[in-house]
C-alpha cells in the first residue's frame, strides 16, 4: 500500500491522470492525498471532481481557496471572476452532488508524521490545535448551516489569531490561515497581498514556515498554494504546488517510499497541457 500527496491540480485532469498512471496508482491498494485547489484556472475541472469523487476513500482531499470560491459561486455568493474556468461544473447535471461532496472534504490532515494543509499554519498552532481548528470549520461546512457560513466567510479581518475569538471571526481566521496564508509576522499577523517568493517578503513579514519557534517546526508540513516558491529542499516543509496550471509541473510525493521519512517526489511536465489551453 502506497501513500501519495499531490499539489494543486486546478482543473488539469489530463495531468492528474498521467501522474496517477506514472506511479501505477491502484484505488484498491493505494491512497492519494490532494492538498487543495482541486479546481479553477485549468481546462477540465469537471473531470477532476468526477475522478476524485469516483475514487471514493482512496482519494482524500483538502479544500483550497479556489475550492471554497467554487462553493461560493455555486451559491451565488461570489460572481465568476476573470480567469475562472469552472463553468463546466456549474453546467453539469451532477453539479449539486459534486458540490455536496466537495464541502465534505477536509481543511487539514495528518498521516505518517506529515501535517497536510493547503496554504499554511499560524505560528501559535501546534499539530493538535491545527487539526482541531480545521475540524471546527469542517463541522460547519458539513452541517445544515453551511450556506450561511459561506456568505460570511470572506474578508481579511481579523488578521491574527487569538484563542478568545468566537463565531464567524474565529472561523474566518482559521479558513484564511489554512487556505490563503503565505506571509505573516512573528506574532502571526497575516498578509494577503504579496504572492512572490519567500525571499521577497514585504517589510515586517516573513514566510509562515520561517517564523522562529513556530509550534509546528518539529513536524513535517506539506502544503500547496504557493506556485512562485523557489524549491527549498527542507526537512520540515514540503512544497507541492509547482505550477501545473501554468505549464510547469504537477508534483506529488510518495511517503516513506525508501524507508521512514524518506519520500520520493514524482513529477509530470505540464508544458504540453499549457499549450493546449492557449
Backbone bond lengths (Angstrom), bond angles and torsions (degrees), N, CA, C in turn:
res aa  C-N    CA-C-N  psi(-1)  N-CA   C-N-CA  omega(-1)  CA-C   N-CA-C  phi
1 X - - - 1.463 - - 1.523 109.57 -
2 X 1.328 117.11 124.85 1.463 122.23 179.35 1.522 109.88 -108.50
3 X 1.337 114.83 146.63 1.461 121.91 175.77 1.524 108.22 -115.45
4 X 1.335 116.25 126.87 1.449 121.80 -177.77 1.522 110.86 -121.75
5 X 1.325 116.17 147.45 1.454 123.16 170.44 1.520 107.71 -117.20
6 X 1.334 117.15 138.50 1.467 121.08 177.25 1.523 108.80 -128.73
7 X 1.327 115.70 139.17 1.454 121.29 177.11 1.513 112.31 -78.72
8 X 1.320 116.15 -165.03 1.465 123.91 -171.47 1.533 111.75 -58.54
9 X 1.330 116.46 122.24 1.466 122.24 178.42 1.527 110.28 -90.33
10 X 1.312 116.27 -44.29 1.474 124.44 176.05 1.533 112.84 52.31
11 X 1.317 115.37 47.29 1.451 119.66 173.41 1.510 115.46 81.64
12 X 1.323 118.38 12.55 1.469 121.78 -179.81 1.524 109.56 -95.47
13 X 1.319 116.41 74.62 1.465 120.00 -173.46 1.517 112.09 -67.74
14 X 1.329 117.64 -35.45 1.467 119.55 179.05 1.519 110.67 -61.57
15 X 1.342 116.45 -43.20 1.463 120.13 177.90 1.523 111.10 -63.74
16 X 1.330 116.87 -42.18 1.462 120.60 178.42 1.521 110.51 -60.94
17 X 1.328 116.71 -44.32 1.464 120.60 179.40 1.519 111.01 -59.79
18 X 1.337 117.05 -44.65 1.458 119.89 -179.40 1.527 111.68 -67.95
19 X 1.337 116.92 -35.37 1.465 119.55 178.06 1.530 110.21 -63.85
20 X 1.325 116.46 -46.56 1.467 119.99 -179.87 1.537 110.92 -62.83
21 X 1.324 116.60 -37.35 1.460 119.76 176.54 1.523 111.02 -66.24
22 X 1.318 116.78 -38.42 1.467 120.81 -177.98 1.524 111.92 -60.64
23 X 1.338 116.52 -38.66 1.468 119.39 -178.30 1.526 112.27 -93.69
24 X 1.349 116.66 5.60 1.470 121.97 -179.36 1.529 110.96 56.69
25 X 1.322 115.00 46.53 1.463 120.76 -178.12 1.518 110.67 -64.15
26 X 1.329 115.82 132.29 1.466 122.17 177.86 1.524 109.22 -121.93
27 X 1.343 118.94 115.81 1.468 120.56 -179.82 1.520 113.57 -60.42
28 X 1.312 117.42 -26.07 1.467 120.07 -179.45 1.518 112.20 -79.46
29 X 1.332 116.25 -13.71 1.462 119.92 -173.78 1.524 112.93 -122.18
30 X 1.340 117.00 -37.28 1.458 122.59 -168.49 1.524 111.68 -109.52
31 X 1.334 115.25 165.46 1.469 122.55 175.19 1.520 108.39 -129.99
32 X 1.328 115.66 136.10 1.451 120.74 176.51 1.525 108.86 -119.40
33 X 1.331 115.54 132.35 1.450 122.72 177.96 1.534 108.05 -105.33
34 X 1.317 116.88 123.69 1.451 122.49 -179.34 1.527 108.45 -102.05
35 X 1.338 117.35 127.89 1.459 120.87 -169.55 1.532 114.16 -91.66
36 X 1.313 117.33 30.36 1.459 120.41 173.25 1.511 113.81 92.23
37 X 1.346 115.45 170.69 1.460 122.81 -169.72 1.519 109.39 53.36
38 X 1.303 113.90 57.46 1.458 121.18 176.11 1.517 110.18 -67.46
39 X 1.332 117.03 -29.62 1.458 121.90 -170.61 1.526 111.64 -129.96
40 X 1.334 113.27 167.04 1.463 127.03 168.97 1.523 112.93 92.17
41 X 1.305 114.09 138.43 1.469 127.57 -178.51 1.528 112.61 83.82
42 X 1.327 117.81 -24.22 1.456 120.79 -179.52 1.517 112.43 -92.64
43 X 1.359 117.02 179.07 1.461 120.95 -170.30 1.514 116.75 -89.10
44 X 1.332 119.37 -16.74 1.467 120.30 -173.35 1.523 109.87 -140.42
45 X 1.321 115.45 68.21 1.459 121.29 179.77 1.526 111.44 -67.74
46 X 1.311 115.99 -39.08 1.459 120.13 178.66 1.523 110.58 -61.94
47 X 1.327 116.13 -41.62 1.459 119.59 178.65 1.517 112.70 -62.03
48 X 1.339 116.60 -39.18 1.469 120.42 178.62 1.524 110.41 -63.25
49 X 1.331 117.04 -50.77 1.467 119.47 -177.49 1.522 111.38 -63.21
50 X 1.318 117.76 -42.58 1.462 119.54 179.43 1.530 110.79 -64.19
51 X 1.324 117.51 -40.89 1.465 120.56 179.81 1.531 110.27 -61.69
52 X 1.334 116.76 -49.26 1.460 120.04 -176.61 1.524 111.09 -68.12
53 X 1.326 116.48 -39.18 1.463 120.18 176.30 1.526 110.39 -59.60
54 X 1.325 116.70 -43.51 1.466 120.82 -177.49 1.517 112.93 -71.04
55 X 1.328 117.32 -21.94 1.464 120.03 178.36 1.524 112.28 -73.26
56 X 1.328 117.55 -12.32 1.458 120.85 176.52 1.516 112.27 60.76
57 X 1.330 115.94 -137.27 1.463 120.42 -174.05 1.522 113.43 -72.66
58 X 1.324 118.48 -7.70 1.461 119.86 177.72 1.525 112.21 -80.50
59 X 1.345 117.81 -9.55 1.465 122.58 173.15 1.520 108.32 -118.71
60 X 1.323 116.39 118.09 1.460 121.56 -179.50 1.529 107.77 -117.24
61 X 1.312 115.73 123.26 1.457 120.35 -166.57 1.521 112.68 -116.89
62 X 1.328 114.27 145.88 1.461 122.29 167.35 1.523 109.33 -98.12
63 X 1.310 115.37 154.06 1.458 121.37 172.13 1.520 109.63 -91.03
64 X 1.325 116.43 130.40 1.449 121.81 172.70 1.515 110.45 -106.53
65 X 1.315 116.52 177.91 1.466 120.40 -179.00 1.525 111.88 -61.29
66 X 1.334 118.59 -35.76 1.464 119.89 178.91 1.527 111.75 -70.11
67 X 1.312 117.38 -32.38 1.465 120.71 178.07 1.529 110.82 -68.95
68 X 1.326 116.23 -42.06 1.462 119.80 175.58 1.527 110.80 -65.37
69 X 1.333 116.72 -36.26 1.459 120.92 176.29 1.525 110.51 -61.26
70 X 1.321 117.41 -40.27 1.463 120.71 176.99 1.522 111.06 -61.56
71 X 1.325 117.59 -43.83 1.465 119.95 177.58 1.520 110.91 -60.23
72 X 1.336 116.68 -38.87 1.463 120.29 179.32 1.529 111.45 -67.86
73 X 1.330 117.63 -39.03 1.468 120.82 176.24 1.525 109.89 -64.09
74 X 1.311 115.85 -44.05 1.472 121.83 179.23 1.521 111.36 -55.35
75 X 1.336 116.68 -37.56 1.469 120.96 -179.26 1.522 112.91 -85.40
76 X 1.332 117.59 -8.32 1.458 120.24 -175.94 1.510 113.40 81.82
77 X 1.328 117.39 12.29 1.464 121.81 179.97 1.528 110.61 -78.34
78 X 1.336 116.62 -35.04 1.461 122.40 178.92 1.528 109.27 -123.64
79 X 1.336 117.31 144.33 1.463 119.46 175.00 1.518 110.75 -81.90
80 X 1.318 115.47 162.73 1.452 119.32 169.26 1.520 108.90 -63.37
81 X 1.332 116.57 135.44 1.458 121.58 179.27 1.523 109.98 -104.50
82 X 1.326 115.35 162.45 1.453 120.01 175.90 1.538 108.75 -57.87
83 X 1.296 116.16 129.53 1.457 120.77 -178.70 1.514 114.13 96.64
84 X 1.342 118.42 -15.31 1.464 120.50 176.59 1.525 109.79 -67.15
85 X 1.318 116.32 138.81 1.476 120.60 -178.14 1.521 111.53 -130.22
86 X 1.330 116.71 35.47 1.468 120.01 -173.80 1.527 113.17 -99.78
87 X 1.330 117.29 13.88 1.466 119.80 179.54 1.519 111.98 -58.94
88 X 1.351 116.98 -32.52 1.461 118.60 -179.48 1.518 111.17 -61.62
89 X 1.327 117.19 -35.45 1.468 120.45 177.04 1.526 110.32 -72.71
90 X 1.319 116.50 -44.59 1.464 120.94 -175.65 1.523 112.35 -63.71
91 X 1.332 117.13 -26.21 1.468 121.43 -179.63 1.529 112.81 -96.53
92 X 1.316 117.65 -1.51 1.463 120.71 -173.95 1.529 111.59 -76.51
93 X 1.329 118.34 144.48 1.468 120.61 177.94 1.523 113.44 -65.11
94 X 1.320 117.32 -24.92 1.468 121.58 178.97 1.533 111.89 -99.02
95 X 1.318 116.06 21.01 1.469 121.27 -178.59 1.518 112.44 -52.38
96 X 1.335 117.85 -51.19 1.468 120.33 -175.40 1.525 111.83 -63.28
97 X 1.318 116.54 -39.77 1.465 119.92 179.15 1.525 110.54 -65.23
98 X 1.317 117.12 -39.87 1.457 120.47 179.75 1.529 111.50 -68.72
99 X 1.343 116.95 -37.30 1.463 119.33 177.92 1.525 110.89 -68.05
100 X 1.324 117.01 -37.28 1.463 119.41 176.97 1.528 110.78 -66.25
101 X 1.330 116.87 -37.39 1.466 119.82 175.74 1.528 110.48 -66.34
102 X 1.325 117.23 -42.54 1.461 120.87 -176.15 1.520 111.36 -61.95
103 X 1.321 117.50 -42.87 1.462 119.40 -176.00 1.535 112.91 -71.54
104 X 1.326 117.14 -9.38 1.462 120.86 176.75 1.529 113.15 -87.24
105 X 1.330 116.77 -1.48 1.462 119.65 -176.81 1.535 111.09 -80.06
106 X 1.306 115.93 172.75 1.465 122.39 -170.58 1.527 112.58 -93.22
107 X 1.330 115.33 167.46 1.457 121.37 170.52 1.523 112.23 -112.46
108 X 1.304 118.07 -12.50 1.459 122.03 173.90 1.530 107.64 -157.90
109 X 1.318 115.60 147.67 1.458 121.18 176.67 1.527 108.69 -142.54
110 X 1.320 115.70 157.81 1.467 121.57 179.71 1.522 108.58 -138.90
111 X 1.318 116.13 119.05 1.460 121.57 179.67 1.520 109.69 -144.27
112 X 1.319 116.25 138.79 1.468 122.24 173.56 1.524 112.53 50.99
113 X 1.339 116.18 39.49 1.448 120.63 177.27 1.513 115.24 79.71
114 X 1.328 117.74 7.16 1.468 122.19 -178.33 1.526 109.22 -115.15
115 X 1.334 115.96 124.93 1.458 122.11 173.19 1.522 107.75 -89.05
116 X 1.318 116.75 127.02 1.461 121.94 -177.65 1.520 110.62 -112.90
117 X 1.331 115.76 127.59 1.459 122.58 174.71 1.522 107.26 -138.94
118 X 1.330 116.73 165.08 1.458 117.97 176.56 1.521 111.52 -76.98
119 X 1.342 117.08 -47.68 1.466 120.34 -171.83 1.518 113.04 -113.33
120 X 1.325 118.01 -64.15 1.455 119.44 -175.45 1.509 112.60 -167.26
121 X 1.332 114.41 -177.25 1.460 122.56 -179.22 1.525 108.03 -134.03
122 X 1.303 117.64 131.75 1.459 120.54 178.69 1.529 110.64 -67.98
123 X 1.333 117.34 149.29 1.467 119.79 -173.12 1.521 114.40 -64.08
124 X 1.347 117.84 -23.51 1.464 120.35 -179.31 1.530 112.79 -77.39
125 X 1.338 117.66 -14.76 1.463 120.69 -172.71 1.521 111.52 -94.15
126 X 1.337 116.61 130.71 1.453 120.03 168.14 1.529 108.36 -91.16
127 X 1.313 117.11 -176.88 1.464 120.49 -176.45 1.520 111.24 -61.09
128 X 1.322 117.03 -47.50 1.466 120.53 -176.72 1.525 111.11 -61.98
129 X 1.339 116.95 -42.63 1.461 118.90 -179.56 1.529 110.74 -69.20
130 X 1.320 117.60 -38.46 1.462 120.14 177.69 1.515 111.02 -58.28
131 X 1.331 116.59 -46.80 1.467 120.33 179.93 1.519 111.29 -66.26
132 X 1.339 117.19 -38.39 1.455 120.81 179.49 1.523 111.62 -66.06
133 X 1.331 116.79 -43.33 1.463 120.27 -179.88 1.523 110.94 -68.37
134 X 1.329 116.53 -39.59 1.460 119.10 175.38 1.525 110.51 -58.82
135 X 1.327 116.38 -39.82 1.461 120.44 179.95 1.523 111.64 -63.52
136 X 1.337 118.12 -33.72 1.463 120.51 177.08 1.525 110.92 -58.20
137 X 1.333 116.16 -45.65 1.462 119.66 179.68 1.521 110.55 -70.23
138 X 1.331 116.74 -42.12 1.458 120.14 179.43 1.525 111.36 -58.63
139 X 1.315 116.82 -39.73 1.471 120.22 179.60 1.515 111.07 -61.34
140 X 1.333 116.88 -40.56 1.462 120.35 178.41 1.529 110.55 -67.90
141 X 1.326 117.05 -46.41 1.464 120.49 -178.82 1.525 112.19 -63.21
142 X 1.316 116.15 -30.69 1.455 120.18 -177.91 1.529 112.69 -90.41
143 X 1.334 116.51 -1.27 1.453 121.37 -176.14 1.518 113.33 -100.76
144 X 1.325 116.67 -175.83 1.470 121.33 -174.17 1.522 114.24 -73.47
145 X 1.339 118.30 -14.23 1.465 120.46 -176.01 1.525 112.31 -109.14
146 X 1.317 116.61 24.59 1.461 120.14 -175.80 1.520 112.35 -64.35
147 X 1.329 117.06 -33.12 1.457 119.27 -178.66 1.523 111.07 -66.26
148 X 1.320 117.50 -39.60 1.468 120.34 177.35 1.514 110.56 -64.47
149 X 1.322 117.42 -37.19 1.453 120.40 177.94 1.527 111.31 -62.48
150 X 1.333 117.27 -45.04 1.462 120.88 -178.65 1.520 110.81 -59.00
151 X 1.325 117.60 -36.53 1.472 120.06 -178.91 1.523 112.17 -66.94
152 X 1.331 118.40 -21.41 1.463 122.09 -178.37 1.526 113.45 -110.05
153 X 1.310 116.57 4.58 1.457 121.21 -170.82 1.528 112.90 -73.19
154 X 1.332 117.61 -30.78 1.468 120.84 -170.18 1.519 112.54 -78.81
155 X 1.338 114.91 146.45 1.458 121.80 177.48 1.516 111.14 137.84
156 X 1.332 116.07 154.11 1.470 121.61 -178.54 1.520 113.17 -96.52
157 X 1.311 117.68 -2.28 1.459 121.55 -177.16 1.519 110.56 -117.82
158 X 1.319 116.84 144.93 1.472 129.05 -3.55 1.527 111.40 -63.99
159 X 1.338 116.03 149.80 1.452 121.18 -177.31 1.524 113.11 -88.75
160 X 1.331 117.02 -10.94 1.469 120.47 -176.64 1.522 109.95 -139.71
161 X 1.315 115.16 159.46 1.460 121.64 -178.39 1.516 111.30 -91.34
162 X 1.334 115.35 136.19 1.461 121.73 162.35 1.524 106.69 -135.65
163 X 1.314 116.15 145.83 1.461 120.34 -173.86 1.520 112.79 -62.37
164 X 1.341 116.21 -24.45 1.465 119.56 -175.25 1.526 113.35 -80.86
165 X 1.321 118.73 -4.84 1.460 120.85 179.49 1.529 110.38 -57.58
166 X 1.322 115.51 144.98 1.461 120.93 -179.51 1.527 109.57 -135.19
167 X 1.325 115.40 165.55 1.455 121.67 170.52 1.508 113.92 60.94
168 X 1.340 115.04 -145.82 1.455 120.26 -174.63 1.521 111.57 -65.06
169 X 1.339 118.87 -31.98 1.465 119.80 179.24 1.530 110.71 -64.14
170 X 1.306 116.87 -40.36 1.470 121.23 177.31 1.532 109.99 -62.56
171 X 1.322 116.83 -48.89 1.455 120.72 -177.97 1.522 111.14 -64.73
172 X 1.345 117.81 -36.75 1.461 120.94 -178.86 1.528 111.29 -65.65
173 X 1.323 117.62 -41.25 1.468 119.82 177.69 1.525 110.43 -62.69
174 X 1.310 117.06 -42.40 1.461 120.41 179.40 1.527 110.46 -60.77
175 X 1.321 116.37 -48.58 1.465 120.78 -179.92 1.523 110.85 -60.78
176 X 1.328 116.63 -46.37 1.464 119.86 -177.96 1.524 112.03 -62.65
177 X 1.317 117.08 -40.39 1.467 119.63 179.21 1.524 111.14 -66.82
178 X 1.303 117.23 -46.61 1.458 120.42 -173.16 1.522 113.39 -77.52
179 X 1.341 118.30 -22.82 1.470 119.56 -175.15 1.524 114.79 -119.84
180 X 1.364 118.63 -9.21 1.477 119.31 -175.40 1.523 114.11 -131.24
181 X 1.300 118.91 -14.80 1.458 122.96 -169.84 1.535 112.55 -65.35
182 X 1.326 115.32 134.30 1.462 123.34 165.68 1.529 109.18 -128.95
183 X 1.328 116.47 -57.82 1.457 121.66 -176.07 1.528 110.65 -113.43
184 X 1.339 115.52 144.82 1.455 121.19 173.54 1.521 108.73 -152.33
185 X 1.313 116.58 170.37 1.461 120.89 174.67 1.523 109.31 -85.48
186 X 1.314 115.83 174.99 1.463 120.38 177.49 1.516 111.74 -62.08
187 X 1.341 116.55 -24.02 1.461 121.55 179.00 1.530 112.10 -92.60
188 X 1.333 116.84 0.80 1.453 119.55 175.40 1.504 115.93 91.43
189 X 1.352 118.84 13.18 1.469 120.07 174.39 1.523 108.55 -73.95
190 X 1.316 117.00 126.95 1.462 121.69 -172.54 1.521 112.05 -90.13
191 X 1.347 114.27 151.64 1.458 123.07 178.40 1.520 107.57 -132.05
192 X 1.334 118.14 130.89 1.460 120.79 -171.37 1.527 114.74 -118.96
193 X 1.316 118.56 4.18 1.461 119.96 -173.50 1.528 113.21 -88.24
194 X 1.324 117.80 -28.37 1.453 121.23 -172.51 1.531 111.35 -99.89
195 X 1.340 115.68 133.21 1.466 121.80 -177.22 1.520 110.99 -121.17
196 X 1.326 118.37 17.18 1.456 121.80 -174.80 1.521 111.21 -81.54
197 X 1.326 115.99 -175.21 1.458 120.88 -179.85 1.530 110.64 -64.46
198 X 1.312 116.45 159.67 1.470 121.38 -179.11 1.519 112.39 -60.03
199 X 1.328 117.50 -26.27 1.461 120.76 179.58 1.519 112.78 -76.59
200 X 1.339 117.93 -5.96 1.453 122.35 -177.12 1.530 110.94 -116.03
201 X 1.297 116.08 43.18 1.463 121.33 -178.93 1.522 110.72 -65.63
202 X 1.331 118.00 144.15 1.461 120.03 174.64 1.526 110.42 -65.90
203 X 1.331 117.78 157.37 1.472 120.99 -177.14 1.528 112.00 -54.70
204 X 1.325 115.84 131.97 1.457 121.77 178.32 1.521 114.31 87.53
205 X 1.333 116.62 -5.29 1.460 120.52 -177.19 1.521 109.87 -120.61
206 X 1.312 115.30 166.03 1.459 122.22 176.40 1.526 107.93 -149.96
207 X 1.327 116.12 162.55 1.460 119.44 173.94 1.522 109.61 -57.63
208 X 1.309 116.85 140.96 1.472 120.07 -174.72 1.526 111.31 -56.56
209 X 1.334 117.54 -33.03 1.468 119.72 -177.15 1.530 112.45 -80.93
210 X 1.336 117.96 -6.24 1.463 121.53 176.80 1.525 113.39 -98.91
211 X 1.330 117.66 1.47 1.464 120.07 179.43 1.533 109.12 -65.60
212 X 1.328 118.33 125.45 1.468 120.58 179.50 1.537 111.26 -60.48
213 X 1.307 115.76 136.64 1.462 122.25 174.20 1.535 113.84 63.76
214 X 1.339 117.40 23.30 1.465 116.93 173.74 1.527 108.01 -59.54
215 X 1.298 116.37 147.72 1.454 120.58 -169.26 1.528 113.93 -77.74
216 X 1.328 117.25 -5.67 1.466 120.31 174.66 1.528 111.63 -104.87
217 X 1.322 117.89 14.63 1.463 119.16 -174.00 1.525 113.28 -67.37
218 X 1.311 118.44 -20.25 1.461 121.08 178.31 1.524 112.60 -95.34
219 X 1.327 115.90 7.25 1.456 121.81 178.13 1.527 108.60 -118.34
220 X 1.312 117.05 139.90 1.459 120.34 174.77 1.533 108.71 -74.31
221 X 1.331 117.09 123.93 1.463 122.48 -179.63 1.527 108.64 -112.19
222 X 1.322 116.85 122.30 1.464 122.28 175.91 1.521 108.61 -102.01
223 X 1.326 115.51 137.15 1.471 119.31 -176.44 1.524 109.83 -152.16
224 X 1.319 115.96 165.13 1.457 123.31 174.93 1.520 109.73 -118.21
225 X 1.320 116.59 -133.65 1.467 124.56 166.48 1.520 115.50 73.92
226 X 1.324 119.92 -27.51 1.465 122.52 -165.84 1.529 109.14 -119.14
227 X 1.335 116.31 78.14 1.463 120.36 -173.23 1.522 113.06 -72.68
228 X 1.341 118.50 -14.69 1.468 121.03 -178.73 1.531 112.97 -89.23
229 X 1.318 117.65 2.06 1.461 120.15 179.77 1.522 111.95 -67.83
230 X 1.309 115.89 137.03 1.457 121.31 168.32 1.529 108.28 -73.27
231 X 1.340 118.97 136.08 1.478 119.85 178.65 1.521 111.50 -51.34
232 X 1.333 115.73 133.26 1.468 119.99 -170.95 1.525 114.01 -105.28
233 X 1.332 117.97 -29.08 1.471 121.57 178.45 1.532 111.17 55.09
234 X 1.334 115.50 47.61 1.453 121.06 179.61 1.522 110.46 -104.45
235 X 1.330 115.96 159.95 1.456 121.25 178.51 1.524 112.45 -86.35
236 X 1.346 117.08 -24.48 1.465 119.91 -172.73 1.515 113.38 -94.19
237 X 1.325 118.76 -14.56 1.466 121.06 177.64 1.525 109.48 -138.94
238 X 1.324 115.32 147.73 1.463 122.31 176.98 1.520 107.03 -126.29
239 X 1.320 117.29 111.39 1.465 121.16 178.94 1.531 108.76 -93.23
240 X 1.339 116.60 128.13 1.462 119.86 -172.01 1.526 114.19 -125.27
241 X 1.334 118.65 4.19 1.461 118.90 171.99 1.526 107.64 -92.58
242 X 1.326 116.19 101.45 1.462 120.45 -178.77 1.526 111.59 -112.09
243 X 1.330 115.82 30.88 1.458 120.89 168.48 1.504 115.78 73.45
244 X 1.323 117.30 38.73 1.462 120.12 177.04 1.524 111.55 -52.12
245 X 1.321 116.65 -49.62 1.463 120.77 -174.79 1.526 111.95 -68.15
246 X 1.332 117.26 -17.67 1.468 121.49 178.63 1.528 111.97 -97.39
247 X 1.329 116.77 11.24 1.454 119.94 174.87 1.507 114.82 88.27
248 X 1.335 117.69 16.29 1.457 119.69 179.04 1.537 109.04 -98.21
249 X 1.311 118.41 -101.79 1.465 120.51 -176.22 1.523 110.92 -134.38
250 X 1.323 115.39 150.30 1.450 121.53 163.40 1.512 106.84 -98.15
251 X 1.335 116.29 118.40 1.460 121.24 -174.56 1.519 111.36 -109.22
252 X 1.316 114.01 142.25 1.455 121.03 173.62 1.506 110.10 -144.72
253 X 1.314 114.50 169.82 1.462 120.79 -175.29 1.519 109.06 -135.82
254 X 1.318 116.34 135.03 1.460 121.54 170.55 1.514 107.88 -95.85
255 X 1.342 115.84 115.18 1.457 120.06 -176.48 1.528 110.93 -71.02
256 X 1.332 114.27 135.61 1.474 121.41 174.55 1.522 112.40 54.44
257 X 1.319 116.04 36.17 1.466 120.31 -176.42 1.526 112.14 -65.20
258 X 1.329 116.51 -30.24 1.470 120.74 -176.83 1.528 111.37 -125.41
259 X 1.326 115.24 32.10 1.456 120.52 -179.46 1.514 110.33 118.80
260 X 1.335 117.61 166.63 1.462 121.65 -178.12 1.529 112.30 -54.92
261 X 1.322 115.81 124.29 1.454 120.87 178.08 1.514 114.88 76.68
262 X 1.332 117.76 3.11 1.468 120.94 179.57 1.529 107.84 -109.80
263 X 1.326 115.64 100.29 1.459 121.89 -172.16 1.528 110.47 -100.69
264 X 1.317 115.83 156.69 1.460 120.77 178.52 1.517 109.95 -119.15
265 X 1.336 116.64 127.75 1.456 121.82 179.67 1.531 109.61 -89.51
266 X 1.323 115.99 136.41 1.459 122.95 175.61 1.522 107.95 -123.61
267 X 1.335 116.87 136.40 1.461 120.58 -178.77 1.519 111.08 -133.17
268 X 1.341 113.99 150.84 1.456 122.61 172.02 1.522 107.49 -119.15
269 X 1.321 116.91 128.80 1.464 121.49 176.27 1.525 108.48 -72.70
270 X 1.326 116.39 125.22 1.466 120.89 -175.33 1.523 113.23 -106.28
271 X 1.327 118.72 14.10 1.466 121.03 -178.15 1.527 111.46 -59.25
272 X 1.325 117.27 -41.82 1.464 119.81 -178.94 1.518 111.88 -66.15
273 X 1.335 117.57 -33.81 1.456 120.70 178.62 1.515 110.39 -67.57
274 X 1.353 116.58 -37.69 1.453 120.66 178.19 1.518 110.80 -64.74
275 X 1.341 117.20 -41.50 1.453 120.56 178.23 1.517 111.31 -64.09
276 X 1.335 115.50 -35.04 1.462 119.09 -179.58 1.514 112.31 -67.87
277 X 1.335 116.80 -22.73 1.464 119.77 -178.16 1.519 112.32 -86.81
278 X 1.326 118.26 -16.67 1.464 120.61 -175.94 1.518 111.21 -87.34
